[in-house]
Amino acid sequence: MAFVVRSILDSYDDFMENKSDPRVKDWAMMSSPFPTVIICLIYAYSMKVIGPKLMENRKPFQLKNTLIVYNLFQVIFSTWLFYESCVSGWMNHYSLKCQPVDYSETPLAMRMARGCWWYYISKFSEFFDTLFFVLRKKNRQISTLHIIHHGVMPLSVWFGVKFSPGGHSTFFGFLNTFVHIIMYSYYLLAALGPSYQKYLWWKKYLTTIQMIQFVLVMVHAFQLLFIDCNYPKAFVWWIGGHAVMFYFLFSQFYNETYKDDRKEKKEKVKVDKTVKDCESEAEDDERRYNVGICFVGQTSLYDDGDNIKKIKKGYKASEDNNALRNRAFINTTITTSDS
């Protein structure tokens, strides 16, 4: 048993030391995946269990100004990351068909590697998305999709930075940072308050954009299975597999969220129609049956009694008075304005 454990540990050390990119060896958080794993596990448990429990009997925090600053920061950060990916590769000399990793220490290669590391760090900053949901008691927003998406991404990107900080797989970060510019711009507008709600009609298209992103990543990654390219096939499956997983998770979220919305709208239309039909019937009833009291003269309508009052009989006020008596009536004729 000890021999098996030692073999596993030796293989792990060899893999981390000799198969990884030596340029990033001494960079923060790059020596081992375990700090990232621990942080992600703490994040998932804290946001899904501990946080909502602590907020259970507390009032939600009002974080308007905090959210404005945070979302503005994310827009700026994502814009910078997108710019770096463009300048150091994807709008410069990178090929969409096949792009090997440049492991040299040339300025562009190092710029791309550093951009990958900062992209990895940005995944931790996005944990605040969930924290703000918890503090505002938006527990419905803390879905399984949300936790998986935010909790898996740092570890996924860690392996990319450790072994291939550049090349073909950075296409995912290139697209993702662009999508985040759009996404956090939406959140920024939403945080500004009700006066900006009229500019948020495109909410459901955010999910559509994200799904398109994953389809593009799938196609871009899996094409290397059919062509000869000097790029690690393991990362083809790693990135492509993540894209497939997130596509189906986001697709499920889209169907559950927006199909339910459409269903609710249909039910509301049905209820509104029923109410209108009832109102129409009531109006028809009013036209046909007008119940009231006809005051012809100043005569009393009821006979006075000790316990009850009865409507006086006869149409005359009295035997000596030929004036018509006040009467209650039900008119069954149609009395519309057109009649």
Summary of the structure (lengths in Angstrom):
residues: 339
radius of gyration: 35.8
end to end distance: 101.2
largest distance: 127.1
contacts: 903
relative contact order: 0.09
helix: 67%
strand: 5%
